[in-house]
Amino acid sequence: MQYLKKKPETAVLLLLLGLVVLAGIALAVLTASNRKAEQAASEAADGSIPVLAIPSDTVRKIQMEARSGTLTLAYADGSWSLAEDPDYHLDESSCNAMLTAVSALNAKRELQEAAGEDYGFSAPQATVTITTDSGEETLVFGARNAVTGDVYLQKAGESAVYTVASSKLNCFLKDKAALFGVFSPAGLTSSAIEAVSYTLADGETVSLKAMSEPVESAGSGTSEAASDSTAYQTVWRLENDPTVDLDTDKTDAILTALSSYVSGQITPADGADPAAAGFDTPLVTVQVTMAEKTVTLRYASGMDGYYLMVEGDGSLYTVDQSTVQALLLPENAWKSE
């Protein structure tokens, strides 16, 4: 009798287990189907007609002629540089996006060039020449189709006309400023800074130094074992008055300012003029010491904003006003209130 009572319960459990298995299979099938649909939609959006296929590791230059001017990106030793201005710091991701675009370029439609139809090729939006180990390929991006928004494309020396997604063109329309890659020109990181000494425009010099000090605790100093396990922390002190506790918000702000990224660059090739940017009378001159080097930075205000110059580098770098303000504090402003 006990066996007969358990049998229906077992059947129900088996049925539920079967339903769970079937649901899992259905979910897997649906997921695979959705992935295929997404892939098909992506291919449809980009097109499926091969126009250009270039192994990315063979590309040496990408030259873009657009209405904003001509820029040539050179690739060597795993990084990009601007041939017209090698000192200019490029955004690697933007350059790689162009490389991806020319490595496998597909079109949505292929047309035969119609007599009398220009397609915008007489005044193209962009002409892109790709130099590889084996030669050159040139792409001419014409007008946009007013209905679909796609762009007419032609390969130099060929009569076929293609339509491609507008995204294929957009990455080549960036001007020099849009290709700038934000970075720290002095290579500073806040955790590596050991000392900071800066001189304000009025001649006052403030010197700060990072000190390793034991963390105070209720049981500190009670035994030799406790002394052996003492924890230490980094504390910033004024060099000429190390007993004074400093405002940690201000010390954090100066470290952040020194290690922050610049937002733009004017190179000597672009006509960098330190005097016009205010560097004849800088707002502050900063010496930053790390374990392996000491760098000198100068900040100034001129033209249309705030600028940074790094010793040994002729470029002007644009910085935020807040970055400069963090470095303009007299010595008494560093002390805790």
C-alpha positions in Angstrom: 0.0 0.0 0.0 2.9 2.4 0.7 4.3 1.7 -2.7 1.0 2.5 -4.4 0.8 5.9 -2.5 4.2 7.0 -3.7 3.8 6.0 -7.4 1.6 8.9 -8.5 4.0 11.4 -6.8 6.9 9.9 -8.7 5.1 10.2 -12.0 4.3 13.9 -11.3 8.0 14.5 -10.5 9.1 12.8 -13.7 6.5 14.9 -15.7 7.8 18.1 -14.1 11.4 17.1 -14.8 10.5 16.4 -18.4 8.8 19.8 -18.8 11.9 21.5 -17.4 14.1 19.7 -19.9 11.8 20.6 -22.8 11.7 24.2 -21.7 15.5 24.2 -21.6 15.7 22.8 -25.1 13.2 25.3 -26.4 15.1 28.2 -24.8 18.4 27.0 -26.4 16.7 26.7 -29.8 15.2 30.2 -29.4 18.5 31.7 -28.3 20.3 30.2 -31.3 17.5 31.4 -33.6 17.8 34.9 -32.2 21.5 34.9 -32.6 21.2 33.9 -36.3 18.5 36.6 -36.8 20.8 39.3 -35.2 23.7 38.2 -37.3 21.5 38.3 -40.5 20.2 41.8 -39.5 23.8 43.0 -38.9 24.9 41.6 -42.3 21.9 43.2 -43.9 22.6 46.6 -42.3 26.3 46.5 -43.4 25.7 44.8 -46.7 26.9 41.5 -48.1 28.5 42.5 -51.4 32.3 42.3 -51.1 34.0 45.5 -52.1 37.4 45.4 -50.4 39.1 42.8 -48.3 42.6 43.6 -47.0 44.4 41.7 -44.3 44.8 44.3 -41.5 48.4 43.3 -40.7 49.4 44.4 -44.2 48.1 48.0 -43.9 50.8 50.6 -43.6 49.0 53.9 -44.3 45.5 55.2 -44.5 45.2 58.6 -46.2 41.9 60.6 -46.0 41.1 63.5 -48.2 38.0 65.2 -47.0 36.6 68.7 -47.0 38.4 69.4 -43.7 41.8 68.6 -45.3 44.1 65.7 -45.8 45.3 63.4 -43.0 47.6 60.4 -43.3 47.7 57.7 -40.6 50.9 55.6 -40.6 51.0 52.3 -38.8 54.2 50.8 -37.5 55.3 48.7 -34.5 51.7 48.3 -33.3 50.8 52.0 -33.1 49.5 54.8 -35.2 51.0 58.2 -35.9 50.0 61.2 -38.0 52.4 61.5 -41.0 51.9 65.2 -41.3 52.5 65.8 -37.5 54.2 62.8 -35.8 54.2 64.6 -32.4 50.3 64.6 -32.4 48.8 62.1 -30.0 46.2 60.0 -31.8 43.2 58.1 -30.5 44.1 54.5 -31.3 40.5 53.4 -31.2 39.5 55.8 -33.9 42.4 54.7 -36.1 41.6 51.0 -35.5 37.9 51.7 -36.5 39.2 52.9 -39.9 41.4 49.9 -40.2 38.4 47.6 -39.5 36.3 49.5 -42.1 38.8 49.0 -44.9 39.8 45.4 -43.9 36.4 44.0 -44.8 34.2 46.5 -46.7 30.8 45.2 -47.9 28.2 47.1 -50.0 24.4 46.9 -49.9 23.9 47.3 -53.6 26.0 47.3 -56.8 25.0 49.6 -59.7 26.4 50.1 -63.1 27.4 53.7 -63.6 24.7 55.5 -65.5 25.6 57.9 -68.3 25.3 61.5 -67.0 24.9 60.4 -63.4 27.6 61.8 -61.1 26.7 60.2 -57.7 28.6 63.0 -56.0 32.0 61.7 -57.2 33.1 65.0 -58.8 33.1 66.5 -55.3 33.4 63.5 -53.0 32.8 63.6 -49.3 36.0 61.7 -48.8 38.7 59.9 -50.8 40.5 57.2 -48.9 43.7 55.6 -50.1 45.0 52.5 -48.3 48.6 51.6 -48.7 49.5 48.0 -48.0 52.6 45.8 -48.4 51.4 44.9 -51.9 50.1 48.3 -53.3 47.3 50.8 -53.0 43.5 50.8 -53.0 41.5 54.0 -53.3 37.9 54.5 -52.3 35.8 57.5 -53.3 32.8 58.3 -51.2 30.2 60.3 -53.1 26.8 61.7 -52.2 24.2 60.3 -49.8 21.1 58.7 -51.2 18.3 61.1 -50.2 15.9 58.2 -49.6 17.9 55.5 -47.8 20.7 57.6 -46.3 23.3 55.2 -47.8 26.4 56.6 -49.5 27.6 56.0 -53.0 31.0 54.5 -53.3 33.4 53.7 -56.1 36.8 52.1 -56.3 39.4 54.1 -58.2 39.8 52.7 -61.7 36.5 50.7 -61.7 33.1 51.6 -63.2 30.9 49.8 -60.7 29.1 52.0 -58.2 28.1 50.7 -54.8 25.9 51.9 -51.9 27.3 51.4 -48.4 26.0 52.2 -44.9 26.7 55.8 -43.9 28.7 54.4 -40.9 31.4 53.3 -43.4 32.0 56.9 -44.4 31.6 58.6 -41.0 34.8 57.2 -39.4 36.8 58.9 -42.2 35.2 62.3 -41.8 37.0 63.1 -38.5 39.3 66.1 -38.5 42.6 66.4 -36.7 41.0 67.6 -33.4 38.5 64.7 -33.4 41.4 62.2 -33.8 43.2 63.4 -30.7 43.6 60.7 -28.0 43.4 62.0 -24.4 46.4 61.0 -22.3 48.9 62.2 -19.6 51.8 63.8 -21.5 54.0 63.7 -18.4 53.1 60.0 -17.8 52.1 60.7 -14.2 50.0 58.4 -12.0 48.9 59.7 -8.6 50.1 56.5 -6.8 53.6 56.9 -8.1 54.1 60.6 -7.0 56.4 60.9 -4.0 56.9 64.7 -3.8 55.4 67.9 -5.3 57.0 71.3 -5.2 55.3 74.2 -6.9 56.0 77.9 -7.3 53.1 80.4 -7.7 53.2 83.5 -9.9 53.9 85.7 -6.8 57.1 83.6 -6.1 55.7 81.6 -3.1 56.9 78.0 -3.2 55.0 75.1 -1.6 56.7 71.7 -1.1 54.8 68.6 -0.2 56.2 65.1 0.5 54.6 61.7 0.9 55.5 60.1 4.2 55.0 56.5 5.4 53.5 56.6 8.9 52.1 54.0 11.2 48.3 53.7 11.4 47.2 54.7 14.9 45.1 52.1 16.8 43.9 51.6 20.3 46.3 48.8 21.0 49.4 50.2 19.3 52.6 50.1 21.3 51.4 47.5 23.8 53.8 44.7 22.9 56.8 43.8 20.7 54.5 41.5 18.6 52.1 44.4 18.0 55.0 46.6 16.9 56.1 43.9 14.4 52.6 43.9 12.8 52.1 47.7 12.6 50.3 48.8 9.5 51.5 51.9 7.6 49.8 54.5 5.5 50.9 57.2 3.1 50.4 60.7 4.6 51.3 64.0 2.8 53.2 66.6 4.8 54.6 70.0 4.3 58.4 69.7 4.0 59.0 72.8 6.1 56.4 71.9 8.7 55.9 68.2 8.8 54.0 68.2 12.1 50.9 69.9 10.6 48.1 67.7 9.4 47.1 68.6 5.9 43.6 68.7 4.4 43.3 65.4 2.6 40.7 66.7 0.2 43.2 69.2 -1.1 46.1 66.7 -1.3 43.8 64.3 -3.2 42.8 67.1 -5.6 46.4 68.1 -6.4 47.3 64.4 -7.1 44.3 64.0 -9.4 45.1 67.3 -11.2 48.7 66.2 -11.8 47.7 62.8 -13.2 44.7 63.9 -15.2 44.5 63.6 -18.9 44.8 66.6 -21.2 41.9 67.3 -23.6 43.7 68.7 -26.6 47.1 69.4 -28.2 48.7 72.1 -30.2 52.0 70.9 -31.6 55.0 73.0 -32.9 53.9 71.9 -36.4 50.5 73.4 -35.7 52.0 76.7 -34.6 52.2 76.3 -30.9 52.9 79.7 -29.4 53.8 79.5 -25.7 53.8 83.3 -25.3 50.3 83.6 -26.7 49.2 80.9 -24.2 50.6 82.9 -21.3 53.8 81.0 -20.6 55.9 84.1 -20.3 54.2 84.5 -16.9 52.9 81.1 -15.9 50.3 80.7 -13.2 52.3 78.0 -11.5 55.4 75.9 -12.1 55.4 72.4 -10.7 58.2 69.9 -10.0 56.8 66.3 -9.6 59.1 63.7 -8.2 58.7 59.9 -8.7 61.0 57.1 -7.9 62.5 57.0 -11.4 62.3 60.7 -12.5 61.4 64.3 -11.8 59.3 66.2 -14.3 58.6 69.9 -14.5 55.2 71.2 -15.5 54.0 74.7 -16.2 50.4 75.9 -16.3 49.2 79.1 -17.9 46.1 81.0 -19.0 45.9 82.6 -22.4 44.1 82.7 -25.8 40.9 80.9 -25.0 41.7 78.7 -22.0 44.2 77.0 -19.7 47.3 75.2 -21.0 50.0 72.8 -19.8 53.6 72.5 -21.0 55.9 69.6 -20.0 59.6 70.3 -19.9 61.3 69.0 -23.1 58.0 69.0 -25.0 57.1 71.9 -27.3 53.4 71.1 -27.5 50.7 73.1 -25.7 48.1 70.9 -24.0 44.6 72.1 -23.1 43.5 71.4 -19.5 40.4 72.2 -17.4 40.2 75.2 -15.2 39.6 72.9 -12.2 43.0 71.2 -12.9 44.8 74.5 -12.6 42.9 75.8 -9.6 43.9 72.7 -7.6 47.5 73.8 -8.0 47.1 77.5 -7.1 46.8 77.1 -3.3 49.2 79.0 -1.0 50.8 77.1 1.8 48.3 78.1 4.5 45.4 76.8 2.4 46.8 73.2 2.7 46.4 73.0 6.5 43.3 71.3 7.9 40.6 73.6 9.2 
